[in-house]
Amino acid sequence: MAPREPGSAVVTTYASTFHRDHLDRSVRETRSLSEVLDMRLGDLG
């Protein structure tokens, strides 16, 4: 196996953390969007 250059682990950790944060934000936005849709449908109904 090739030796890992210093800093690559830090970059990988940062990338995965950023990705997870982005996913959480997307899930939250999707949830609030569906809540808005539910309210709109409730108003119509």
N, CA, C and O of each residue as an XYZ file, in Angstrom:
180
protein
N       0.838     -1.202      0.000
C       0.000      0.000      0.000
C       0.872      1.252      0.000
O       1.905      1.293      0.668
N       0.466      2.242     -0.728
C       1.256      3.472     -0.780
C       1.062      4.258      0.504
O      -0.044      4.308      1.042
N       2.129      4.874      1.000
C       1.998      5.677      2.230
C       1.112      6.884      1.993
O       1.222      7.561      0.971
N       0.238      7.142      2.944
C      -0.652      8.303      2.813
C       0.125      9.573      3.150
O       0.826      9.633      4.160
N      -0.005     10.558      2.318
C       0.680     11.821      2.595
C      -0.051     12.534      3.739
O      -1.277     12.452      3.825
N       0.671     13.225      4.611
C       0.037     13.894      5.752
C      -1.006     14.903      5.287
O      -0.781     15.658      4.341
N      -2.131     14.903      5.958
C      -3.172     15.865      5.619
C      -4.314     15.229      4.835
O      -5.426     15.759      4.825
N      -4.054     14.097      4.175
C      -5.125     13.487      3.382
C      -6.253     13.007      4.288
O      -7.425     13.109      3.926
N      -5.907     12.484      5.466
C      -6.941     12.030      6.394
C      -7.784     13.214      6.859
O      -9.002     13.102      7.002
N      -7.129     14.342      7.092
C      -7.863     15.541      7.516
C      -8.817     15.977      6.414
O      -9.970     16.316      6.679
N      -8.332     15.969      5.175
C      -9.174     16.371      4.042
C     -10.359     15.420      3.920
O     -11.488     15.861      3.705
N     -10.107     14.113      4.056
C     -11.183     13.135      3.952
C     -12.210     13.365      5.052
O     -13.412     13.342      4.791
N     -11.748     13.587      6.276
C     -12.670     13.829      7.385
C     -13.493     15.082      7.131
O     -14.702     15.096      7.358
N     -12.832     16.132      6.658
C     -13.547     17.387      6.390
C     -14.585     17.179      5.297
O     -15.706     17.679      5.394
N     -14.212     16.439      4.254
C     -15.131     16.208      3.142
C     -16.359     15.434      3.608
O     -17.485     15.786      3.257
N     -16.148     14.381      4.400
C     -17.289     13.582      4.859
C     -18.161     14.401      5.800
O     -19.386     14.285      5.769
N     -17.538     15.230      6.639
C     -18.318     16.072      7.550
C     -19.147     17.068      6.757
O     -20.325     17.269      7.050
N     -18.541     17.691      5.757
C     -19.262     18.657      4.926
C     -20.412     17.969      4.210
O     -21.514     18.512      4.118
N     -20.146     16.757      3.699
C     -21.179     16.022      2.967
C     -22.347     15.708      3.893
O     -23.507     15.869      3.516
N     -22.034     15.256      5.111
C     -23.096     14.910      6.058
C     -23.898     16.161      6.419
O     -25.124     16.112      6.526
N     -23.197     17.276      6.606
C     -23.881     18.526      6.934
C     -24.808     18.932      5.796
O     -25.941     19.354      6.026
N     -24.318     18.800      4.571
C     -25.119     19.156      3.402
C     -26.342     18.251      3.312
O     -27.438     18.717      2.999
N     -26.161     16.957      3.585
C     -27.284     16.021      3.541
C     -28.319     16.396      4.587
O     -29.516     16.421      4.299
N     -27.863     16.690      5.808
C     -28.800     17.081      6.868
C     -29.601     18.302      6.446
O     -30.812     18.359      6.661
N     -28.929     19.280      5.844
C     -29.620     20.496      5.425
C     -30.650     20.172      4.346
O     -31.758     20.707      4.367
N     -30.291     19.301      3.405
C     -31.223     18.935      2.341
C     -32.460     18.253      2.926
O     -33.590     18.529      2.523
N     -32.221     17.362      3.878
C     -33.345     16.652      4.499
C     -34.248     17.654      5.215
O     -35.473     17.567      5.124
N     -33.642     18.603      5.925
C     -34.435     19.595      6.651
C     -35.248     20.439      5.679
O     -36.425     20.707      5.921
N     -34.618     20.865      4.567
C     -35.333     21.689      3.598
C     -36.474     20.903      2.972
O     -37.562     21.439      2.765
N     -36.226     19.625      2.667
C     -37.278     18.797      2.077
C     -38.432     18.646      3.051
O     -39.595     18.701      2.651
N     -38.117     18.455      4.332
C     -39.170     18.279      5.332
C     -40.015     19.548      5.440
O     -41.243     19.475      5.479
N     -39.352     20.725      5.488
C     -40.113     21.969      5.612
C     -40.940     22.197      4.347
O     -42.046     22.732      4.413
N     -40.401     21.789      3.197
C     -41.137     21.934      1.946
C     -42.409     21.098      1.981
O     -43.476     21.561      1.579
N     -42.290     19.856      2.466
C     -43.463     18.995      2.540
C     -44.469     19.539      3.550
O     -45.678     19.391      3.371
N     -43.961     20.174      4.622
C     -44.873     20.771      5.603
C     -45.661     21.907      4.962
O     -46.862     22.043      5.194
N     -44.977     22.728      4.148
C     -45.661     23.823      3.451
C     -46.716     23.246      2.519
O     -47.831     23.764      2.447
N     -46.375     22.183      1.810
C     -47.345     21.545      0.913
C     -48.544     21.044      1.701
O     -49.685     21.210      1.271
N     -48.291     20.432      2.853
C     -49.391     19.941      3.687
C     -50.303     21.086      4.099
O     -51.525     20.944      4.072
N     -49.720     22.225      4.481
C     -50.532     23.370      4.888
C     -51.366     23.869      3.708
O     -52.541     24.202      3.866
N     -50.747     23.918      2.524
C     -51.482     24.380      1.334
C     -52.656     23.441      1.060
O     -53.770     23.892      0.792
N     -52.400     22.139      1.129
C     -53.467     21.165      0.876
C     -54.544     21.281      1.951
O     -55.733     21.138      1.665
N     -54.121     21.541      3.194
C     -55.093     21.713      4.275
C     -55.970     22.922      4.020
O     -57.172     22.889      4.285
N     -55.370     24.002      3.502
C     -56.148     25.203      3.199
C     -57.159     24.915      2.094
O     -58.304     25.363      2.153
N     -56.720     24.160      1.084
C     -57.623     23.837     -0.023
C     -58.748     22.929      0.464
O     -59.914     23.117      0.115
N     -58.375     21.942      1.278
C     -59.367     20.984      1.764
C     -60.265     21.649      2.785
O     -61.171     21.010      3.319
